[in-house]
C-alpha cells in the first residue's frame, strides 16, 4: 500500500472510501452515510482541497493500485496547545491485521511531531474492541473523558491519548526487531 497526503484531485477516492467506511463501520464515525451520501461532488472537492492545503491538517490516504483502501486525519487542536486530534481513521476490511493501519497512523504521528505537537488525542466508540486494541497497540491510553456519539446519544465515544516521542534510529530499529 502506498500512503500519501491527500491532494485536491483525490476527491473521488475520498468520496468512495469515506462512504464505504460509513457503511461498513457506522458507529466509528460522528457522521452518517445518509448525511454524507447527500454531499455534492463540489462539496467533496472542497473537502479534499481543504484537507490537502490546510497547514493545520494532515489527511492521508492509503492506495492499492489506484483505489484508496485506508484513510486517517489529524488536525491541530486550537483549544489545546500541542495536541493533534485524530479523526476518520479507517482501513478497509481486506487490509486489516496486516500492519497497514499502523503505517497510516505513523504518517500522522510524524506530521504531528514535525508540527511541534506532543500529544495525539481522539475518540473510539465504546464497544469497538478491534479499534480499541489497535489504538492500545499503537501506544494510546484511555482517558476518563467520554462524549455521546453525535447521531446516537445512547452510544459513548471514549477519549484516547498518546504522548508522542521523536523516533531515533535506535528506537526505530528496536521496533523493527
N, C-alpha and C positions, 0 to 999 in steps of 0.2 A: 504494500500500500504506500502510495506517495502522499505525504502530508504537506500542505502549504496553506498560507494565509489566503483567505477569500479575496477574490478580485471582483470588480463590478460585473464583468461578463460571466461570472459563475452563478448569476441569479437563477437560471433554470435548474441547476443542480441543487442550489439551496432550497428552492421550492419543492423539488421532488423529495429530497431527503427529510426536510422538516415535516412535510405532510405524511411521509411514511413513518417517521418517528412518532408523530402524534396518534396515528392509527395503531401502531404496534405497542406503544408504551404510554397510553393516555394519562396515567396518573403520575408520570415522571415530569410533566410539564405544567406550567401555570396557564397555558393557553389550551384551546381545544382544536381538534381537527375541524369541527363545524365552523369555528370562528375563522381560522386561517385559510380554509379552503375557499372562503369568500374574497380573499385578497386578490386584487387585480395584478396582472403581470407588471404594471407600472409600480405598484407597491412593493412587489418582490424585488424589482430592480433598485428601488430606493433603499430597501433594507440591505441588499448586498453592497451597494455603493457606500452606505454609512459604515457597515462593518469593515469594509476594506480601507476606508480613508480616515476614520476617526482614530486619532493617536492614543486615545484613552481606552480603546477596544482592540482586542485581538480575537478574531474568529477564524478558526481553521476548519478545513475540510480534508478528509482522507479519501483519496481516489484509488480505485482499482480500475485500470484502463481509463475510461472516460466517465465513469459513474462514481458519484460520491457515496461512500459507504460508512462514513463516520463524520461527526461534527462536534464541535465544542467551542464555547466562547468564554471570554473573561473581559471584565472591564474594571477600570479604576473606580473604586467606591468613593464618591465625592464626600460622603458623610463620615467616612472612616479613613484617616490618613494611613497610607502604607498598606492598604488592603485591596486585593483583587477579588472581585466576586465572579465565580464561575457560573455558567448557565448553559442550557441547551446541550448538555453532554449526552451523546447517544452514538452507539455503534450498532450497525446492522447485525441481526442475529447470526448470520453466517460468518461474521468476523469476531464474534465474542470469544473470549477464552484463549486468544492467540497472541495476546500482548499488544495488539494494535491500539486499544483504548489507552493503555499506559503511554504509548508513543504520542498520541494526540495530547494527553494531559501534560506530557513532558514539554511539548512546544509551548503550551500556555504558561507553564512554570518558568521556562526560560524567558519568555516575554515579560512576565511579572517581575522577575529578578532584574532584568535589564532596565525596566522602567522604575526601579527603585522600591518596589513593594516587598514587604517582608512576610505577608500573610495572605493565604488564599482562603476564601470562605464560599460556601454555597449551601444549598438545601437538598436533602434527599427525602423522598416520600416515605413516611413510616410504612413498614411492611415490605419495602423493596429490598429484600435481602441480598440479591445479587449486586445491586448498585452499592449498597452499604458495605458489602465485603470488598468490592473493588476499591472504594474510597479508603477503607481501612488499610488495604494492601498498599495504597499509594501514600500512606502516612497521615491521612486525615483522622481527626478525632471528633467524636460527637460533643456538642456543647449542650448546655441546659436550655438553649433557646429553641422554640418551635413556633411556627406560624400556620394558620389554616391554608389549605390549598385554595387558591382564588376562586375556582369554579365549583368546588365541593368542600364547603367548610367543615364537613364531618371528617375530613382527611387532614392529617397533620404533615407538615414538612419539617424535618428536623435539621437544625443547622450543623454543618460540618466545618472544621477549621484545620488548617495546616500551616505551621511555621515554615517558611522557605529558607533553605540554606543553599548558598552557591556551591555547585559541584566542582570539586577539584579533580585532577587526573587520578589521584589516589582513590577518592570515593567513587568515581565513575568506574574504575577498574574493579573495585571491591564489589560493586553491584552486579557487574557482568559475570563474576565467578560463580 
